[in-house]
Amino acid sequence: MSFRPRENSSGARGRRGVDNQQQEKSSANRPDPDVERRFLGVLSDHCSSVYFVKTLEGFVHNLNSPLQILWMRSEQMQQDLSVLQDAIRRDDHEEIVTVSERMTQRFDSFMKGFDQLNESLQFLTRDLLGKERCEIGDVDVNDAIRDVLFLLKADMFFKHRVDVRSITAEELPRVRGRHSDFCVMLLHLIQNALDAMAQSESRILTIETVSRGNEVLVRVKDTGVGIAAEDAPRIFAP
């Protein structure tokens, strides 16, 4: 018969107690998956709400521009019509031709305003009133890119001072998620690119989509200042 020394037995129990305490502490520090999922859901809903407000602001701005064009051109065409009627009464052939050509140009601008207005109204029905775009489903990434680029037309820096080059692959596989979430992600990426190019002489924004089997790769490139070498290792740190 052999006997285990008392102090060894006590030491083993002590080690087991320490191990158990460490496991309990580790479990306590581990985030609750349900809480984490709920938090991510709330964060996603918040981002979608912010995007909705941004979309509404962009829509109002993009709607205002074609309405101004239509109003201005309608007044000009009304004035030209009076001049044309007077020229016809005077049988002034040269004036008739001049006014007619000017009215043709203004009519083309008038129709362009209608096209812009129609584009804005389509954006309204497609994004602001499209409930399915706020629900989880199969997302066309190219479609999300088009929506974000249209929205950014409300940004004067983006509209007038940035050369946008969109290179989208055809027949991309659909990606599971929410359309609004993809728009939020793309909007942040592009906004970061615009901020980086604020002081650049060359402002070229390139957005490219590539199909890789069942996956979709999105590349957003800019000609901005870039990331400092000392900051590069920490760009994905929380």
CORQUIKA-V493288 format. One record per run of one state. SS is the DSSP state (helix for helix, strand for strand, loop for the rest). FROM is the first residue (numbers start at 1). TO is the last residue. Records with the same first field share a line. If there is no record, write none. Layout:
SS = FROM-TO + FROM-TO
//
This chain:
loop = 1-5 + 30-32 + 91-92 + 129-130 + 135-135 + 140-140 + 155-155 + 162-162 + 168-174 + 197-203 + 213-214 + 222-228 + 233-238
helix = 6-29 + 33-90 + 93-128 + 131-134 + 141-154 + 156-161 + 179-196 + 229-232
strand = 136-139 + 163-167 + 175-178 + 204-212 + 215-221
//
